[in-house]
Amino acid sequence: MESIVKQNKEINIFLRSFPVQPGELKDKLFIINEEDGGLSDEHITSLRRYVPTMDDVEMYKSHKGPVSELHIVDQYMME
């Protein structure tokens, strides 16, 4: 449990400087060039550190309420 809390804190710190809102993430990932509105190589590399585990994915799939009511970290994870 401590490792999950620590990871969520790390993700939260990262997201404060991340230039994309949760609902925009998928669209941004499909844009190849940064000049066309895509993410920089640095942002993509940083995001890869926080890819949800399969257990996380299953937990998020079971969420039935509005995504907007979740903590920002959980909103990104659901994307």
C-alpha positions as CSV (number, residue, x, y, z in Angstrom):
1,M,0.0,0.0,0.0
2,E,2.9,2.4,0.8
3,S,4.3,1.9,-2.7
4,I,1.0,2.8,-4.3
5,V,0.7,6.0,-2.2
6,K,4.3,6.9,-3.0
7,Q,3.7,6.3,-6.8
8,N,0.5,8.4,-6.7
9,K,2.4,11.3,-5.1
10,E,5.1,11.0,-7.7
11,I,2.6,11.0,-10.5
12,N,0.8,14.0,-9.0
13,I,4.0,16.0,-8.9
14,F,4.7,15.1,-12.5
15,L,1.2,16.0,-13.6
16,R,1.4,19.5,-12.1
17,S,4.0,20.4,-14.8
18,F,2.4,18.3,-17.6
19,P,0.8,20.5,-20.3
20,V,-2.1,18.2,-21.2
21,Q,-5.5,17.7,-19.4
22,P,-6.7,14.2,-18.8
23,G,-9.3,14.3,-21.5
24,E,-6.8,15.4,-24.1
25,L,-4.2,12.8,-23.6
26,K,-5.3,10.1,-26.1
27,D,-5.6,12.7,-28.9
28,K,-2.2,14.1,-28.1
29,L,-0.6,10.6,-28.2
30,F,-1.9,10.1,-31.8
31,I,-0.2,13.2,-33.1
32,I,3.3,12.2,-34.3
33,N,5.0,15.6,-34.4
34,E,5.4,18.0,-31.5
35,E,5.1,20.9,-34.0
36,D,1.6,19.6,-34.9
37,G,0.4,19.6,-31.3
38,G,1.8,16.3,-30.2
39,L,3.8,15.5,-27.1
40,S,7.5,16.1,-26.8
41,D,9.9,13.1,-26.5
42,E,10.6,14.1,-22.9
43,H,6.9,14.1,-22.1
44,I,6.4,10.6,-23.7
45,T,9.4,9.3,-21.9
46,S,8.1,10.6,-18.6
47,L,4.6,9.2,-19.2
48,R,6.0,5.7,-19.8
49,R,7.2,5.6,-16.2
50,Y,3.6,5.8,-15.0
51,V,1.9,3.3,-17.2
52,P,-0.8,1.5,-15.1
53,T,-0.3,-2.1,-14.3
54,M,-2.9,-4.7,-15.4
55,D,-4.3,-4.7,-11.9
56,D,-4.7,-0.9,-12.1
57,V,-6.4,-1.2,-15.5
58,E,-8.9,-3.8,-14.0
59,M,-9.6,-1.5,-11.1
60,Y,-10.3,1.5,-13.3
61,K,-12.5,-0.5,-15.6
62,S,-14.7,-1.3,-12.6
63,H,-15.3,2.4,-11.9
64,K,-18.9,3.3,-12.6
65,G,-19.1,7.0,-11.7
66,P,-18.1,10.1,-13.6
67,V,-14.4,10.3,-14.3
68,S,-14.4,14.0,-13.5
69,E,-15.1,13.2,-9.8
70,L,-11.9,11.2,-9.5
71,H,-8.5,12.6,-8.3
72,I,-6.4,14.0,-11.2
73,V,-4.0,11.0,-11.0
74,D,-6.9,8.6,-11.4
75,Q,-8.3,10.6,-14.3
76,Y,-5.0,10.3,-16.2
77,M,-4.8,6.6,-15.4
78,M,-8.2,6.0,-16.8
79,E,-7.1,7.6,-20.1
